[in-house]
């Protein structure tokens, strides 16, 4: 590998563009190949970001000897198989959340990643948002302990659109995608595995084939609890909002911003080198490659989250 880490990015949609914007702020990294389904749109995005190689096939980019690493921002159903393809091609890989939507496929990724010695990371962005890092620092310093997390994940998505309002070729999922953020973050922040989980869901949408509303309860081994409400029917405000109720304070996290329980804004600008969680996530990926170590949010470290999601899915199927 040269001094510059050369990257192929798969997925020129909303999240792919967020990664491209973040990478522009990271020295020693160059995106050299862009992969997406719509060739004209991919060429347009590549021209904007100065990316020389464009293709609709991941295999074309994996065949480029100069590519050191791949970032996957592709449909959920492709994540596990594409991650395996990257590892088998000898490329470091970061796959956007979720790692998988079938537990056995995630287990395969972890097994192959461990044998490869490559950096394999999953984009659990909440670990990197400055707001959540601030809370994590308080916990590690012994200044704050979580008693309860109350989380709302609300979107208005009654048609199959992405974050840019463009039609999707695949269907998003409240459990395997959106709940994954909170399930992982809860265990990570508590420093304690989830030992109990329950879920109920609303009616299945007649055309999308997914539940549009869901409620999840979690309990960690240390006694902390979490209540998560998710909806694709909520017409604003949109996003995911985390309330940390602890023994010494209450914190409300809205993506990269943090507030007290009384809605007083907390300055988190000095928590990390950026206020952009996606950029910080990418910085960790590239630092792990350079330092020859496994990253925070390695595929192995997040597998417990997918075990919980699998168990919840079995509950929902049984109801």
HUMOUR-V517493 format. One record per residue. SS is DSSP state (alpha for helix, beta for strand, coil for the rest). OMEGA is omega in whole degrees, 0 to 359 (999 if undefined). NEAR is the number of other C-alpha atoms within 10 Angstrom. Layout:
# HUMOUR-V517493
ss = <SS:SS>
omega = <OMEGA:OMEGA>
near = <NEAR:NEAR>
This chain:
# HUMOUR-V517493
ss = <coil:coil:coil:coil:beta:beta:beta:beta:beta:beta:coil:coil:coil:alpha:alpha:alpha:alpha:alpha:alpha:alpha:alpha:alpha:alpha:coil:coil:coil:coil:coil:beta:beta:beta:beta:beta:beta:beta:coil:coil:coil:alpha:alpha:alpha:alpha:alpha:alpha:alpha:alpha:alpha:alpha:alpha:coil:coil:coil:beta:beta:beta:coil:coil:alpha:alpha:alpha:alpha:alpha:coil:coil:coil:coil:coil:coil:beta:beta:beta:beta:coil:coil:coil:alpha:alpha:alpha:alpha:alpha:alpha:alpha:alpha:alpha:alpha:alpha:alpha:alpha:coil:coil:coil:beta:beta:beta:beta:beta:coil:coil:coil:coil:coil:coil:alpha:alpha:alpha:alpha:alpha:alpha:alpha:alpha:alpha:alpha:alpha:alpha:alpha:alpha:coil:coil:coil:beta:beta:beta:beta:coil:alpha:alpha:alpha:coil:coil:alpha:alpha:alpha:alpha:alpha:alpha:alpha:alpha:alpha:alpha:alpha:coil:coil:coil:coil:coil:beta:beta:beta:beta:beta:beta:beta:beta:beta:coil:beta:coil:coil:coil:coil:beta:coil:coil:coil:coil:coil:beta:coil:coil:coil:coil:coil:coil:alpha:alpha:alpha:alpha:alpha:alpha:alpha:alpha:alpha:alpha:alpha:alpha:alpha:alpha:alpha:alpha:alpha:coil:coil:coil:beta:beta:beta:beta:beta:beta:beta:beta:coil:coil:beta:coil:coil:coil:coil:coil:coil:beta:coil:beta:beta:beta:beta:beta:beta:beta:beta:coil:coil:coil:coil:beta:beta:beta:beta:beta:beta:beta:coil:beta:coil:coil:coil:coil:coil:beta:beta:beta:beta:beta:beta:beta:beta:coil:coil:coil:beta:beta:beta:beta:beta:coil:coil:beta:beta:beta:beta:coil:coil:coil:coil:beta:beta:coil:coil:coil:coil:coil:coil:coil:coil:coil:coil:alpha:alpha:alpha:alpha:alpha:alpha:alpha:alpha:alpha:alpha:alpha:alpha:alpha:alpha:alpha:coil:coil:coil:coil:coil:coil:beta:alpha:alpha:alpha:alpha:alpha:alpha:alpha:alpha:alpha:alpha:alpha:alpha:alpha:alpha:alpha:alpha:alpha:alpha:alpha:alpha:coil>
omega = <177:177:177:175:182:194:165:179:180:180:183:178:186:183:175:179:176:177:179:178:180:182:177:181:185:181:174:179:180:173:185:182:179:183:173:188:183:187:181:179:180:177:180:179:180:179:180:184:176:181:189:185:182:179:174:185:178:182:178:181:179:180:180:183:182:181:178:190:181:170:184:176:188:180:183:186:181:191:185:183:180:176:177:180:179:181:181:176:178:181:168:185:168:179:178:178:1:176:184:168:171:187:183:179:176:177:176:179:181:180:181:180:180:181:186:186:179:174:178:190:175:188:175:192:184:176:188:177:179:180:181:175:178:179:180:178:178:180:181:179:181:184:184:176:182:170:179:168:176:189:176:176:189:174:174:190:181:171:189:182:175:184:178:181:180:180:177:175:182:184:177:184:181:185:190:178:190:177:181:179:186:180:179:184:181:180:181:182:178:187:188:183:177:184:178:181:178:179:168:180:178:182:176:180:187:180:180:177:180:172:181:179:183:176:184:174:180:173:178:181:181:176:179:180:180:174:183:176:181:179:167:182:187:182:173:351:187:178:179:185:185:172:175:176:186:183:183:184:169:179:175:182:175:185:185:183:183:181:171:177:178:177:174:184:178:179:179:185:181:181:183:184:180:173:184:183:179:177:180:176:179:178:178:179:183:177:179:178:182:186:178:181:174:185:163:184:171:181:179:185:181:185:179:177:184:172:178:179:177:180:178:179:178:176:184:178:183:183:999>
near = <11:8:8:12:19:19:24:27:26:25:22:26:20:14:18:22:16:15:19:20:15:19:21:14:12:14:10:13:16:18:23:21:25:29:27:22:17:12:15:11:13:22:20:13:19:21:13:9:16:13:17:12:17:23:18:16:13:22:14:13:24:22:10:13:12:16:21:19:25:27:26:28:26:23:16:21:16:14:25:23:15:20:29:22:17:23:23:15:13:17:23:26:29:28:24:22:22:26:33:25:21:16:20:14:16:24:19:13:25:24:14:16:23:14:9:15:14:22:24:31:31:28:26:26:21:22:22:26:27:27:27:28:19:21:21:20:14:13:17:13:10:9:14:19:21:22:17:21:21:17:22:19:22:22:19:16:17:13:13:15:16:17:12:9:11:11:11:14:11:14:15:20:18:21:25:22:18:18:24:21:21:25:24:24:19:28:24:19:18:22:15:15:17:25:13:13:18:16:20:15:19:12:11:12:12:8:9:15:11:18:19:22:21:19:18:19:16:23:20:18:14:15:14:20:22:24:17:21:19:23:22:21:13:17:11:9:10:14:13:19:17:20:21:25:21:17:12:10:13:19:24:26:25:16:20:19:18:24:18:15:15:9:11:11:14:15:13:19:14:10:15:15:11:18:19:19:23:24:24:21:25:22:21:18:27:22:13:20:21:14:9:12:14:21:21:19:23:21:27:20:16:25:21:17:25:23:17:22:24:18:15:19:18:12:14:13:7:7:8>
